[in-house]
Amino acid sequence: MSRVVSNYRRPAARGKHDRVSVGACGLTDLFDQLTDRARGVLDLARDEARRLGHPYVGTEHVLLALVADETDVTSRALSQLGVEPGGARQAVGFIFGPADAMHPPAEELELSPIAIRVVKRAAAEARRHNQPTVDSGHLLLGLIREGGRGVGILKVLGVNLERLRLRVLTELGTPPAQPPASPPEAPESPWFSANGDG
């Protein structure tokens, strides 16, 4: 088991551990549906947020985690469209920069409101495709559907969201269906704000 997955704990089992707080953001029930790989993505997203000094785990951090594991379907789909880990990290670092030193990250980082909605949409995507668990591919589909800073980074990198969605579905072995609604357009500037709602 990888370091990222092996150090992930259920919310009830944690004390003062350095983890993404899922219990505090109402995801305890969804946690049981996540595969080890999806849980690992959330842990890696926490690591990315901490590395940048951000006090939350946003969709930009989830994107960095999804692109990081080159053996995963999400990374392969992103790579096929030109998104590589180094380029994504550089874009996030350039656009958002390091966090304000006056507001150091909390010991236990929480998912931003948009990142919470990404996880919920990922569960909905899994159900839509009759899959009992939520995997990393579903997290990327949820990210595409929800929007936020992660989608803004993908657009900055020139990614066509519909092509990415189709590639992820192909990698998951799921026949592409029409999405319930078109992916949201990234706002012109609010997703670049420092309010932590990414």
N, C-alpha and C positions, 0 to 999 in steps of 0.2 A: 504494500500500500504506500502511496506517495506521502511525503511529509505533510503536504497540504491537507490531504484527506484524513490521514491518521491523527492529526491534532484537532480535528473538528469534533465537537461534542454537542449533544442535545442541550437545549437551553436549560432544562431542569438539572442537568448534571454539572453545570458550570458554577464555579465560585468566582474568584477574581482572575479568570483566564483571559488571555488576549484573543478574543474571538469577535466575529461579527455578531451583534446582538439581534437574534431573530425573535426571541420571546418578547422583547420590549416593543417590537414593531408589529405584533399580531400575526406572525408567520409560523407559530408553533405547529398548527395543524398541517400547513403546507410542507413543513420541514420533513415530515414523515414520507412525503411523496417524492422528495428529491433523491436522485441517485447519488452515490458517493462522488461521482465526477461533478455533478451540479453543486454539491456541497463544497467540493474542492474549489470550484470557480468562485464561490462566495468568499471562501477563505483567502484565495489568491487576490481577489478584489480588495479585501481588507489590507493585505500586504501592500498592494499598489497604492492605496490611499495613505497608508502609514509612510511609505517610501516618499510620497509627495508632501507629507506633513499635513494632509487634509483631515479635518475632524469628523468626517462622515464617509460613507461608502456610497458613491453615486454611480450613475450609469456609465460615466467615463471610466471608472475603475473596473466595472463589470466588463466593459469592452476590452480593456487591457488584459484582464484575466482570461477572457474568451480567446483572444488571439495568441496568448502566451504558449499554450500547450500544442506544439506542432503535430502531435499525433491525434488530436481530437478533430471531430468532424467540423466544428465551428472554425477552428484555425485553418483547416484545409479550404473550407468555403471562402473564408476571408482572404486567404492567400491567393486563391484563384482569381480574385478580383483586385489583387495588388496591395492588400493590406498585410503588412509584416509587423512583427512585434516592435522592432526598433522604430519604424516610421510612426506607428500608433503612439508609442511612448513619447517620441519627440513632439508630435502634434499636441498631445495632452499637456506635456510640460511647457511647451511654448505658449499655448493658449491660456492655460490656467495657472501655470507657474507654481512655485512652492507656496505653501500656506503662510499666512501671517504668523510670525513668531510669537505674537502676543496671544494667540489662541492655539496652543499645542493640542494635538489629537488626544482624545480621551483614551483611557486604558482600554475600554471596550467600545469599538466603533459601531454605530448604528447605520442601517440602510437609510438613504434619503427617501422621502415620500415617493419620488418617481421610481427609484430602484425597487421599492416595495411593490409598486404597481407592475413593474417588469416581471417580478417573480410570480405575481398573481396571473398576469397574462400568459406567462410560460406554462402555468398549470392549465389554463384554459386551452392553450395550443395542444398540449398533450392529450387532453380530453377530446378535443376536436378530431384528433387523429387516432382515437381509440387506443392510446398508450397509457398504461397504468402508472407510469412514473414520469417524473420531470427530469430530463437530462439537459446537458449543456446546450444542445441544439435548440431545445425549447426555450432556454434562457435567451439565446440570440434572437429567436423568433419573437419572443416577448419584448425584447429591446427594440426591435424594428417596429413593432406595433405601437409601443408606448411613446417612443421619441426620447427627448431629453438630450443631455450633453453628449452621450455616447453616439446617438444618431447624428448629432451635429458634427462630431469628429469624423464619422464615416462619410458624411457629405463633403467635408473639407478635403478628405482624401480621395474624393471623386467616385465613391461607390454608388452604384445604382441599387437602391434598396429592394426593388422588386426582383432584380436578378439575384441578389444575395439571398432573398427569401426562397426563391426557387432552388438555388444551389444547396441551401441548408436542407430543404425538404428532400432533395435528391440524395444527399449524404445520409439522411435519416432513413432512406428507403420508403418514404411516404409519398404517395402520389400527390402532386400539387393540386390544391383546390383553390378556388377563388378566396382571397382573404375577406373576412367579414366587413372590413372597411379599409380604405387605402391608408398606408402608413402616414402618420402626421408629418407635416412639414416642420422642420426645426425652426424655431423662432429666430428672427434676425439677430437679436442680441441677448435676450434674457437668459438663454442657456449658457452664455459666457459669464453671467453674473457670479458673484462670489457668495451667493446666499446658501449654497449647499443643497440646492434642490435639483441636483443633476442626476 
